[in-house]
Amino acid sequence: MMRKLLAKILYLIFYKKIVKSSLRQDAILSIYGHDQQKEPFEKLIAWLVNHDYVFITPEKVYSLILGNEPLDKKYVWLSFDDGWKSGYDNVLPVLEKYQIPATFFIASKGIEDGYYWYSRAFQNRESDLYKEVDELWKIPNVERSKVIDKLPAYKGPRITMNEEELKKLKRSGFANFGNHTHDHVMSDKCTKQELSVEIDKCSLIMKNITGDDCSFIYSYPNGNLDVNSVEVIKEKGFKLAATVKIGWINLGDNPFDLRRNEFNNGCLEENLMQIYGLWTPFFNRIKRLLGVKNHK
């Protein structure tokens, strides 16, 4: 309740900036989510539709940033990371209702296991193998894998889509897929060979399930990237790669460094500030002033 009240107050403060952003036709509004609840997601989509946004696919994004087509509409590219079960349960019905496309970046091991390695890490966050879960995002991939293998098994309900749900998502005609590696590895913490194997495994599994080898667009898990990981992505023939950097996609942007603004399960006012890149920078400034650190 307090967060919702704060969001409404900040919405009034940032109202002019939100209106100005909502009128832009000179760049692509790039937004993404993770584990999405239906009601806040549908409210956001309804708002975008009612404000004349045109939802586009990665292929259209690619054409626009290359200048092959004019940026003359209020374009929005919608995507979801990881492969959460909510993508089928909560997101797909909204896509079908409003007849709009979305990109799903799938970490294929999660589809096989029913959970993600970081879910297992959070569940065992009292382990003496690490002080904080976010340490695991910062160590070499081979070391991270060894730590996860030593943890007790994941306990809980399935949190990812299964193969049949992925197939139905594909058959809907409103979902397109991107590569998110097999085990949601940090691209910059892998050797080039490790990352290559991870990408190939995801592509093969997704091809077998959906018929789509996810070879057009890649999303860096956790947004981690470096020179070596970008080289691998290019060598694999991907045309685009998405980060978690806040901002719009502009004409002439680096296609392997696409910006995206995250939305969540908050109220509409909060999500509007999220998608226009206002919410997170505001609170990051507050945290810096207070000396607060982010922890996963």
N, C-alpha and C positions, 0 to 999 in steps of 0.2 A: 504493500500500500504506500509506504514512504517513497519507494522508487518511482511508482506511478505518479505520485504527486510532484516529485522533483522533475520528472520528465515533462509534465504539463507546464510547470513553471519555466523550465529551460526552453520549451517549445515557443512560449510567448516571447522570450528574450531573443531567440534566434529566428523568429518568424520571418523577418524581411529576407534573411539569408536563405531560408528554405524556399520562399516564393521565388527568389531570384534564381536559385539552382533548378527549381522545377520548370523553369522556362527555357533552359539551355537546349540548344540544338546543334552546338558546335563540337560536342563530344559524346561519347557513349557512357551512359550510366551503367556501371558494372557492379552487381550486387550478388552476395552469396550467403548461404546459411549452412547449418550442420544438422542437428537433431531438432527438427521443426515441429512445433505444435500447429494444429490446423487453424484455430481461430485467429491468432495474431498474424499468421502468414496470409490467410485469405483477406483480412482487413487491409494489409499492405498491398496485395495484388489488386484488390478492388480500387484502392486509391490511385494506383499507377494507371490502371485501365481508364478510370474516370478522368484522369488528367492527360489522356491521349498519348500515352507511351506505347511504342511499338516494340514488342519483344522479339529478339533476334537470336540466331544460332551462332556458333563459333565461326562458321564459314562466312557469314555476313560480317562478323566482327573483322575477320581477316581482310575481306574485300574493302571495308570502309577505311581501315587504318592504312592500307596501301594506296588509297585514293582512287580505287577503281570505281567507286560509287560515291555520290555526294552525301555529306552529312547534312541532311536537310529535314530530318524528323527528330522527334524525341525518342531516341533508341535506348533500350535497356537490355542488357544481357544478364540473365539469371542463372546461377549455378549453385550446386550443393556438393560439399566435400564428404568423402569417406564411404558412404553407402549405408547410412542409417536406415533402420526399418521404417522410420517416420517418412522417409522419401516415398515409400509405397503407400503407407496408411494415411498420411496427412497431406503430402504434397501433390501426389498424382490426382486425387479428386479435384483439387483446385485448378491444376493445369487443364484438366478435361473440361471443367465448368467454364473457364475463361478462354479455352482454346489457345493456349500459349505454350511455347517451348521452354525447356530448361535443360541445362547440362549437368550430368551427374558424374563426378569424379570418383571412381570406385577403387578402393584398396581391396584387392581380390581375396587376400587371406582372411579378411573379416567376413566375407561372404561364405567361405569354407568353414570357419570356426564359430561364427555367430557372435563374435566380440572382437575388440581390437587389443593389441598388446598394451596400449596405455590404459585401457579399461582394467586389465589385469593388474597393472602397476598401481593404479589408484586404489583398487580393492585391497591391495597389500601395502598401502603406503606407510604402515608402521614397520615395515621390514627394515632390518639393520643393513641391508645391501645399499641403501641410499638414504640421505637425509630428507630430500624433497624430490618429488616425482619429476620436476622440471630438470633435474640433473641428467635424466636419461635422454633428454633432447640435445644434450651438449657433448656427449661422448661418442667416440667412433662406433659405427654401426655394429661391428663384430662384438664389441664390449657390451653394448646395449642388449644384443641378442642373448649373450651369456647370462646377463643379470635376469632377464625375463624368464629364461629357461629354468632358473633356480627358484622362482617364485611358486607358491602353491597354485593349483589350478584355478581358473576363473570359476566363480560361482554366481549364478544369477540367470535371469531370462535372456533369451536371444535379443540382441540390440541392433543387429544388422539385417538387411534384406537377405532373403534366400534366393536360390537360383530361379525358382518359379516366379517370384515377385519381380526379379530383374527381367525375365522374359515378358511378363505382362507389361512392365514399364516400357519395354522396347516396342511391343505390339500396339501400345496406345498411340504411337506416332508423335507424342509430345516430348519424348525423352531422347536426348543424344548423350553419348558417353565419352568420358575422357579418362586418361591413364593417371592413376594416383599411387603407382607402385604396388607390388604384391602385399608387402607387410607394413605399409605406411612408414617407410624408412625416411630419415632425414637425408635429403639428396646430398647435402654438403658434408655429411658425416660418413658417406660411402666412398669407397674407391670407385674409379670409373667402371671397373669390371663388376663390382657388386651392384652398382646402380643399373648397369646394362641388364644384368640377370633379373633384377627386380622388375624392371619395365617389361622385359620380354615375357616374364611369367604372367604378369597382369594381362598383357595383350592376348596371350594364348588362352587363358582362362575365360576372359571376356568374349573372345571370338567363339569359343565353344558354347558359351551360354547364350549370348545374344546375337551372334553373327557379326558383331562390331569389334574390330581389333583395337579400337581406341587409339588410333595412330595419328589423329589430326591435332589433338590438343592434350597438353599435360598440365597437371597442377602440382606444384612443389608442396609436399606434405609439410604442414606447419609453416609454410612460406620460406623454408630454408633453401638457399641456393648459393652457389659460388661459380667460379669460372669453369671448373671441371664438370660440374653437373649441367651447366648450360651447354657445354661442348657435347656431352652425351645426348642431350635432348635434340640438338641440331643434327648430330650424326644419325640418330634414329629416324630422322625425317619428319619430326613434328613441325607443324606450321606455327603453332602458338603455345605459350606456356603462361600459366596464371600464378600470381603471387598473392600475398595477403596485405600488400602495401595499400594504404588508403589513397583514393583518388579516382579520377575519371580516366577513360581510355581516349586518347586524342589521335588525330590524324598524324601519321608518321611515327607513332610510338614504336619502341622496340617490341616486336611480337613475342619475345621470350621473357618479357618483364611486365606482363599486364597487371594493372592495378584492379583491386576489387574492394568494395565496402561491405562489411559484414552486417547483417541484421540478425536479430535473435527472437526470443519469445516474449519480449516486452510489449507494452502498449503501442498503439499506432504512433503517437507523438515521439516516443523513444526511437522507434524504427525509422521514422522519417529523418530524424537527426543522424541515425546510424548510416543510412544509405547515402546521405549527402555529406558524409565525412565530418560531422560536427560533434557528435557525442564522444567518441573515443579520444580525440585530441584534447577536448575540454577536460576530461577526467584525468588524462595523462599529465596535464599541467598541474592539476590539483595534487596528484600523487607525488609529483616531483617537489612541489612546495612543501608537502608534508613528509617527504622522505619515505614514502610507502613503496614497497617492491611488489611486483606481480609474481605470484607463485601458482604453479599448476598443481 
